[in-house]
Amino acid sequence: MPEVQFVVVAACVLAGSGSAWAGGDVQRGQQAYEARCGGCHSVEADRIGPRHAGIVGRRAGSVAGFAYSEALRKSGITWDAALLDRWLTDPEALVPGQRMGYRLGDAQVRADIVAYLSTLGPVPR
Protein backbone atom coordinates (compact mmCIF):
# COMPACT_ATOMS: atom_id res chain seq x y z
CA MET A 1 0.00 0.00 0.00
CA PRO A 2 2.87 2.53 0.34
CA GLU A 3 2.85 2.98 -3.46
CA VAL A 4 -0.82 4.01 -3.35
CA GLN A 5 -0.14 6.52 -0.58
CA PHE A 6 2.72 8.04 -2.61
CA VAL A 7 0.49 8.42 -5.68
CA VAL A 8 -2.27 10.05 -3.63
CA VAL A 9 0.17 12.44 -1.94
CA ALA A 10 1.83 13.33 -5.27
CA ALA A 11 -1.56 13.96 -6.89
CA CYS A 12 -2.61 16.22 -4.03
CA VAL A 13 0.61 18.20 -4.21
CA LEU A 14 0.27 18.70 -7.96
CA ALA A 15 -3.42 19.56 -7.76
CA GLY A 16 -2.80 21.98 -4.92
CA SER A 17 -0.16 23.95 -6.75
CA GLY A 18 -2.85 26.01 -8.46
CA SER A 19 -0.37 27.47 -10.93
CA ALA A 20 -1.77 28.53 -14.29
CA TRP A 21 1.36 27.16 -16.00
CA ALA A 22 1.25 23.86 -14.13
CA GLY A 23 -1.21 22.56 -16.72
CA GLY A 24 0.90 23.80 -19.60
CA ASP A 25 1.87 21.54 -22.46
CA VAL A 26 5.41 22.03 -23.76
CA GLN A 27 4.66 20.95 -27.34
CA ARG A 28 1.60 23.18 -27.61
CA GLY A 29 3.67 25.90 -25.96
CA GLN A 30 6.38 25.66 -28.60
CA GLN A 31 3.78 25.93 -31.36
CA ALA A 32 2.06 28.86 -29.64
CA TYR A 33 5.42 30.55 -29.04
CA GLU A 34 6.32 30.30 -32.71
CA ALA A 35 2.88 31.54 -33.80
CA ARG A 36 2.34 34.31 -31.23
CA CYS A 37 5.81 35.37 -30.10
CA GLY A 38 7.99 34.51 -33.10
CA GLY A 39 7.24 37.75 -34.94
CA CYS A 40 9.28 39.69 -32.38
CA HIS A 41 11.24 37.08 -30.41
CA SER A 42 13.51 34.13 -31.03
CA VAL A 43 14.87 31.54 -28.68
CA GLU A 44 18.52 32.03 -29.63
CA ALA A 45 18.81 35.54 -31.13
CA ASP A 46 17.71 39.05 -30.28
CA ARG A 47 15.15 40.52 -32.65
CA ILE A 48 12.63 43.28 -31.94
CA GLY A 49 12.48 41.65 -28.52
CA PRO A 50 15.29 39.88 -26.63
CA ARG A 51 16.09 36.18 -26.99
CA HIS A 52 14.30 33.83 -24.66
CA ALA A 53 16.81 31.01 -24.19
CA GLY A 54 17.53 30.79 -20.48
CA ILE A 55 14.81 33.26 -19.51
CA VAL A 56 13.70 31.37 -16.39
CA GLY A 57 16.06 32.44 -13.63
CA ARG A 58 17.40 35.41 -15.60
CA ARG A 59 17.12 38.97 -14.32
CA ALA A 60 14.76 41.04 -16.48
CA GLY A 61 16.51 43.51 -18.75
CA SER A 62 19.87 41.76 -18.53
CA VAL A 63 20.64 40.34 -21.99
CA ALA A 64 23.89 42.09 -22.92
CA GLY A 65 23.56 44.35 -25.93
CA PHE A 66 19.76 44.46 -26.01
CA ALA A 67 18.17 47.92 -25.68
CA TYR A 68 15.61 47.40 -22.91
CA SER A 69 13.35 50.08 -21.52
CA GLU A 70 14.69 51.72 -18.39
CA ALA A 71 11.60 50.46 -16.54
CA LEU A 72 12.38 46.82 -17.30
CA ARG A 73 16.10 47.17 -16.56
CA LYS A 74 15.28 48.68 -13.16
CA SER A 75 12.36 46.36 -12.35
CA GLY A 76 14.37 44.00 -10.14
CA ILE A 77 12.46 41.05 -11.58
CA THR A 78 14.03 37.64 -11.94
CA TRP A 79 11.88 35.63 -14.31
CA ASP A 80 10.07 32.58 -13.01
CA ALA A 81 6.92 30.86 -14.24
CA ALA A 82 4.56 33.00 -12.14
CA LEU A 83 6.10 36.27 -13.31
CA LEU A 84 6.13 35.15 -16.94
CA ASP A 85 2.43 34.36 -16.65
CA ARG A 86 1.75 37.82 -15.17
CA TRP A 87 3.92 39.45 -17.84
CA LEU A 88 2.10 37.73 -20.69
CA THR A 89 -1.25 38.64 -19.13
CA ASP A 90 -0.45 42.36 -18.97
CA PRO A 91 3.16 43.54 -19.24
CA GLU A 92 2.29 47.15 -18.44
CA ALA A 93 0.52 46.17 -15.22
CA LEU A 94 3.61 44.24 -14.10
CA VAL A 95 6.21 46.81 -15.20
CA PRO A 96 4.78 50.28 -15.93
CA GLY A 97 6.79 51.99 -18.65
CA GLN A 98 8.02 48.81 -20.37
CA ARG A 99 7.73 48.63 -24.18
CA MET A 100 6.04 45.32 -25.00
CA GLY A 101 2.62 46.10 -26.45
CA TYR A 102 1.24 42.56 -26.50
CA ARG A 103 -1.11 40.80 -24.08
CA LEU A 104 -2.16 37.18 -24.09
CA GLY A 105 -5.57 36.74 -22.51
CA ASP A 106 -5.94 32.98 -22.97
CA ALA A 107 -4.75 31.36 -19.72
CA GLN A 108 -4.17 27.94 -21.30
CA VAL A 109 -2.04 29.37 -24.11
CA ARG A 110 -0.05 31.34 -21.50
CA ALA A 111 0.43 28.17 -19.46
CA ASP A 112 1.61 26.31 -22.55
CA ILE A 113 4.07 29.06 -23.55
CA VAL A 114 5.43 29.35 -20.00
CA ALA A 115 5.84 25.55 -19.86
CA TYR A 116 7.84 25.73 -23.10
CA LEU A 117 9.95 28.70 -21.98
CA SER A 118 10.71 26.84 -18.75
CA THR A 119 12.46 24.11 -20.77
CA LEU A 120 14.88 26.49 -22.52
CA GLY A 121 18.41 26.59 -21.22
CA PRO A 122 20.85 29.38 -22.03
CA VAL A 123 22.27 29.69 -25.54
CA PRO A 124 25.62 27.89 -25.66
CA ARG A 125 28.53 30.25 -26.33
N, C-alpha and C positions, 0 to 999 in steps of 0.2 A: 503493500500500500504506500510506501514512501514516494514511489514514482507519481502516483495520483496526487498526493499532497503537493509535490513540486509543481506539477502542471497547473493545479488550481491556484497556487500562490503566484506563479509566473503570469497566469492569465489575469489575475486581479491587479498585479503591478502594472501590466501593460494597459489594461482597461482604465486604470486609475490615473494614468499619466495625463489624460485630457488634452494633449498637445495636438494642435491642428495638423502639424506635419507628421505626427506619429502614424497616421493612416496614409501617408504619402507612398506612391509607387515610383520607384527610381526610373523604370523604363518610360512610363507615361511622363515623368518629370523631364527626362531628356528630350522627349518629343515636344513637350510644351515649351521648354527652354528654347529649343531651336526655332519654334514657330513664333513665340511671343517675345523673347529676349534677344534672339539672334540678329535682329536688325541693328541693334546698338552695341551688343556685347558679344564676346567670344570667351571661350574657356581659357585659351592660351595666349591671346594677344589683346592689347588695348585697342579699342575702336572709339566710337563716340563715347562709350562708357568703358570703365576699366575691366580688365580680365577678371574672370571669376575663379580660376584655379586656385585652390587653397583659401577660399574666402572664409570658411568656418574657422574661427580662431584668429583671424586677422583683424588688426585694428582698422576701423573705417578710415578712408582717406589716406592710406599708407602705401599704395603701390607707387614705387619710385618712378618719377617721370610723368605720371598722369596728373593732369590739371584739375584737381578736385575743387569744389566750392570751399570757401573758408569755413562755412558752417559744418560741412561734413568732416573736414580735417580736424576741427576743434571739438567735435561731438563727444569724444571720449568713448565711443562705442567700440566694442570688440564683437564681431559678428558671431552669433550662434543661431540655432534654428528659430528660437522665439523671436529674436530681433529681425531676422530675415523675413519671417512671416509678417511682422508689424510693418517693416519697410515696404514689402510688396503690397500690403493693404493700403497704405497711405504714407509715402515717403515724407511728405511735407509735415504731416502730423508728428512723425518721429523726429525729424531734424528740420525745423523751420529754416528756410533759406537755402536748402540744398537745391540741386538743379535737375533731378530726375522728374520728368513730367508724366509718369506712367503709373497707373494704379491697377491692381489685379483684384477684382472683387470676388472671384470664385474661390472659395476656401479650399476646395479639393484640388484645384489646379495649383494654388499656392503651396499646398502640402506636398504635392508631387514635385514641384520645382525645388522646394527646400530639401526634400529627400534626395533629389539628384545632386544639388549643390553640395550637400553634406558628404557625398562620396568623392568629391574632387580634391585631390592632393595638390600641393604646389607644383608649378611648372618646373621641370628639371632644368637646371642651368648647365 
